[in-house]
Amino acid sequence: MVLQTLAAMGEQHGYGIARRIEQVSGNEVLLNQGTIYASLVRLQQRGWIEADWGTSDNNRKAKFYSITKRGRKQLAEDAAYWQRLSAVISRMLAMQQDGRE
Amino acid sequence: MANFLLQSWNRIVALFRREKLDRELNAEMESHLAMATEENIRRGMSPEQARRRALLDFGGVQQAREMQRTSRGMPLLDILAQDLRFALRQGVKAPRFTLAAIATLALGIGLQTAVYSVVHAVLIDPYPYRGAMRIVHLHLYDKDPVPFDLALNGPQYEQFRKSPVLDASMAEDRWSMALTGEQLPLQVQADRISPDAFENFFGVPALLGREFVSADGTQVAILSYHFWKSHYTGRADVLGKVLQLDHRDYTILGVLPQRFAWGGSDIYVPLTYSSDPQRIANVYARVRMGVSDQAAERMLDPILHRFARETPGHFPLEFHVHLVHINEIAIGRFRGVLIILFLSVSLLLALACVNVAILLLARGEARQAEMGLRQALGAARMRIMTQLLTESTLLSGLGGVAGVLVALGCIRLVRHYLVAMPSLFPPEAEIALNQPVLIFSLAISILTGILSGLWPALRASRVSLRQSADSGSQHLAGRHGLWRSHSILLTVQVTITVLLLACSGATLRKLEQLIHTSLGYDPHHLIAVNITLSEGDHHNWAERVHYYEEIRQTVAADPGVASAAIAFANLPPSILDSAPVSVPGSAVTGGNVVPARVGRNYFSTLRIPLLSGRTWTEDEIVHAAHLAVINDTMKQLYWPHADPIGQTVALNNGVAHGNVWLLVSPGGDERYQVIGVVGNSPNQGLDEQVAPSVYVPYTMVAFDWFNLTLRTQGDTAGLLHRIREQVHKIDARQAVGDVVTAENMLEGDSLGRERFVTSLFTAFALVGLFFAASGLYCVQSYLVAQRTRELGVRIALGAPRSHIIRLVTQSSFAAVLAGTAIGLALTVALSGIFAAWTTGNARDPVILTAEVLLLFASAALASIIPARLAAMIAPMEALRVE
C-alpha cells in the first residue's frame, strides 16, 4: 500500500502516506498512524524506497519518502501476484455459491 | 537473497547509529503530529481538541517508536544487551539474593563436577592401557569362595594366546628380586612379562627411552616411574646403564610414564618360559572387542580343562573360569561407595536447583508490582519473559563459572588426599577435571537457569495490571496457589536433606564402629619387614627353617627390638584367605577357617592374649609339630560348651604336596591337635567379623618369603639399616624389604578410606542442610515481607506476638514435617539398597533421631529471624508500607 501510494503520488511524508491510505481505503483500514513508521523503515532497508529531509507545503520540516527503481519493480511483481491471487479467490467464492444452489 | 543481505547489512549499521536514528525518528513523529494537528485545526477543531485527535489517530507513540526500532535494528541483540544491563543492575541492587543464588549453584555444580570427575577417572576410565576396559584376570572357581588365578606353562600359554576370543594376552611372573651390585642388596619387585607385552598388550609409550620388544633378548629392563624417581632420583642418564638383579646384568632401556603402574612393580624384565612344564606364570588377557564375558568364558573353558588334564597340579579339581575386569579388582568394595557418592551429589545438585527455583520464584513474586507496571506501559508478555529468562540465565551462568572454580578446588583437595593415601584409588587413575564432565555440568547449569527461570517468568507474566496494582488485597489473603508450590519445593528440599543426612549418618556410624573395633592386638611400636628369598635359594626344608630362625634370632638381639616373630601373613587386619576344615567330633564338623602360619613368639610380639592352654615351644616350631592354636571365634563356633584343648582339626588347603616354592615338612599331613586358645584379632579387614582361625607352626610349609614381625623399643632410627647389615652378614645375597608399621596400615588401608568417605558425605549433608535452611529462610522472609501490612493490622488489633509467629511459621513447619516424614520413609525403604553397597547401616534409630533433631534445629534457626521480624512489626509503620 505504501509503495502504491508513493508510486501514485510521488514524494510524500509519513503523515501524508498515512492519511492517503486512510482516504483511499475509505477509512476501512483504520490503523494507528504511528505504525506506518515501522513499515517505512523496513521498506527503506530493503532498498525499495528512499528518504530525505525536506519542507512541507506549510513550511514544516519533514522526512519525504519516494519510491526507488527497485521499489517499482517490486510493486509491479506484488501487484501482479495480488491480482492473480484475488482472481483465484473470487473464482473460488463464485464456485462455492454455485455449489450451494 | 540480495534483499536479505541488504536488509541485514542495514540492520547491523542501524545498531551502531542508534542515537542518530532515534533523534530523527522523534523529529519525524513530532512533525507528523504537528501536521495532523494543523489539519484538524483547519477542520475547525480547537487547538487542544486537534492535538488530542492527532494523538488518538497516531496511536501509542511509545509503541510506534518501539515497533520502528524493532524493524530497524537487530531486536534480539538489542534486547539482550538491554536485558543483560538490567539484570546486572538488578543483581547489584540485591546482593544477598544474587550471592545466595550463585553460591548455591556453584556448590551444587562444583561438587557434582568434582565427584563426577573422580568417578570417571576411577570407575569409568582409570587405566592408561590399550583397551583397558577389556583387560581381564582369569579366575578359576571351584567350590571354595577364594579363586585360583590362572597360571600356565610355556606350551600351554602358546596355545592359549591363539584363542579367537582374545585380542591379546600376556604371561607374568611377579616376584621380589634382589637389586645387587650395590653396597647392600635391595629387595625390589620385579615383573617378568612376556617380551611382546609392551607392544601388543599394554600399548603405552615409554616416558624416556623405549620399551623392550621380542628382539631385545632377555637381559633388558624397563623402570617404573616410581622406582626411577626413588632409586635413580629421576636422572635422565639411566638409559643404557646396567643394573644387577640377583647378580645378573640387565641394560636399562627406558622409563615408564607415571600412570603405568601395572602390579605396582619397580622393574619390568622379559619373561622367558623354560620348557619345564612345571614352570608356570600368571596369565592376563584382553578380550576381543564385541565378545561378551560369558561368550569368552564358554570358549576358554574347554581349553583350560584340557590343560588341567595335562598338568592337574596347577588347577583346582573341578572348576569354571570367570573373567574379572582389572578395575573391578582395584575398586573392589569402594565401587558401591562411589555410586552412592555420585547419587548423593546428584541429589545435592537437585537441591541446589530447587533452592534457586525458590529464590527466583520468591523474587518473581516480590516483583509483581514491577511486572504489572511494565505491562501497563506496554511491555509484551514475551518481552517480560525474555527479560526474566536473561536474568536467571545470567545468574546460572555466573553460578556455572563459580562452580567450575569450586570443582577445581575440590579436585585439588582430592589429589591432596591421594598423596596421603595412595591406596585409595588404583595408582593408574589420574584425577583431573575432564572436559566432557565440564561441558556436562555447564550444560546443567544453563538448563537449571532456564528451567528455574521459566517458571517464575510464566507466573510473573500472567499478572494482570489490576492484580498487581491492587496488591493490598493479596497481602491480606496470602496466595494459595503460590503457597502450594513453595510448600512442595520446601518438602522436596527437606526430603533430600534427610536422605543426605542418612547417608552421612551411616558412614559416620561405621567410622565410629571401626575406630572402636577391638583390634585384639597392640599396634603401637609394631612393625613388619618382608624378607623374600631369591629364586631357588635355601632349597632344603631343614636348611631353610634353620636360615629363617637364624635371621630371627639375630634381629631379636638388636637393642631396638623387644621381640621378633616369623609369620607367613601380613599384620592384622589384613584379609587372609580361608581354607576348608574338618573337625571330627564337634557340633559343626565342616566349614572354612583362616589358616595362619606363624612362629613361636607371634602372640607375645603382637600382644594377642592367650585365653587358655599354651603356645608352641621353640623345639615344636623347629620340628613342625602338629599342634595348633585356635582363636576365640573358632572355639565359640566348634566347641561352644566344651574344652577344645586336645581336640583334633584337619586342614585341607591343598598344599600338602608342596612344589618348587613351597617346602613341606617331612611326614606332613594336615591333622593338628589343639593346644591353646588366643583372643580374636581381625583377619577379614576391620569392618568384617573375625573369621574362625587356626594358627599352625610356619615350618609346616616353608614358603620362600616371610614377614619378620617386630615389637620395637626405644630409638628405632637406623633399625632397618642395622637389620639389613645383620642379614647381609648371614647371607650376602639376601635383600631385605621395607618397613611396614601397623599404625600406617590401619590408617592407610582401613580407617583412612572410611575417614575420607565419611568426611565427603558429612560435607554433602552439611551443604544440603545449608541449602534447606537457606530455602526455608528465603520463603519465610518473603512471606513476612508480603504480609507486613496484614500483620501490622493484626498486631494493631491486639493479636499476641506468639500468634503472629505461629501464623508465619505454620505452613513452612508443615512442609518441614512432611519432608522429614517422606525422607525417613525413603531412608528406611532404601536402606536395603544401601546395605548392598556399603556396610554402613542407614537405619540406626539413634543416628536417625540425631539427624532429625539436627534438621529441626536448623529449620528453627532459619525461621527465627523472619519470625521475629514479623513479631516486631510496628503497626503504624506496617500501614505506611508502600
Contacts between the chains, C-beta under 8 A, distances in Angstrom:
chain1	res1	chain2	res2	distance
A	13	B	31	7.4
A	13	B	32	7.6
A	13	B	35	7.6
A	14	B	28	6.0
A	14	B	29	7.9
A	14	B	32	5.2
A	15	B	31	7.4
A	15	B	32	4.3
A	15	B	35	4.5
A	15	B	36	5.9
A	16	B	35	8.0
A	18	B	32	7.7
A	19	B	39	7.8
A	31	B	59	7.7
A	32	B	57	7.4
A	32	B	58	6.3
A	32	B	59	2.4
A	32	B	60	7.1
A	32	B	63	7.8
A	32	B	64	6.8
A	33	B	32	7.0
A	33	B	36	7.4
A	33	B	57	5.1
A	33	B	58	4.6
A	33	B	59	6.6
A	34	B	29	7.2
A	34	B	58	4.7
A	34	B	59	4.5
A	34	B	60	6.7
A	34	B	61	6.4
A	34	B	63	6.9
A	34	B	64	2.8
A	34	B	65	7.9
A	34	B	67	7.7
A	35	B	59	6.7
A	35	B	64	6.1
A	35	B	67	6.3
A	37	B	25	6.8
A	37	B	28	7.1
A	37	B	29	7.0
A	37	B	64	5.9
A	37	B	65	7.9
A	37	B	67	7.4
A	37	B	68	4.4
A	38	B	64	7.2
A	38	B	67	4.0
A	38	B	68	4.8
A	38	B	70	7.0
A	38	B	71	4.4
A	39	B	71	7.6
A	40	B	68	7.9
A	41	B	68	5.5
A	41	B	71	5.0
A	41	B	72	4.7
A	42	B	7	7.9
A	42	B	71	4.8
A	44	B	10	7.8
A	45	B	6	7.2
A	45	B	7	4.9
A	45	B	10	3.9
A	45	B	11	6.6
A	45	B	14	7.7
A	45	B	71	7.8
A	45	B	72	7.2
A	46	B	3	5.6
A	46	B	6	6.5
A	46	B	7	5.5
A	47	B	3	7.7
A	47	B	6	5.4
A	56	B	31	7.6
A	56	B	35	6.7
A	58	B	35	7.8
A	58	B	38	6.5
A	60	B	31	5.7
A	60	B	34	6.2
A	60	B	35	6.3
A	61	B	27	7.3
A	61	B	31	6.1
A	62	B	28	7.1
A	62	B	31	4.6
A	62	B	32	7.7
A	62	B	35	7.1
A	63	B	24	7.2
A	63	B	27	7.9
A	63	B	28	4.9
A	63	B	31	7.7
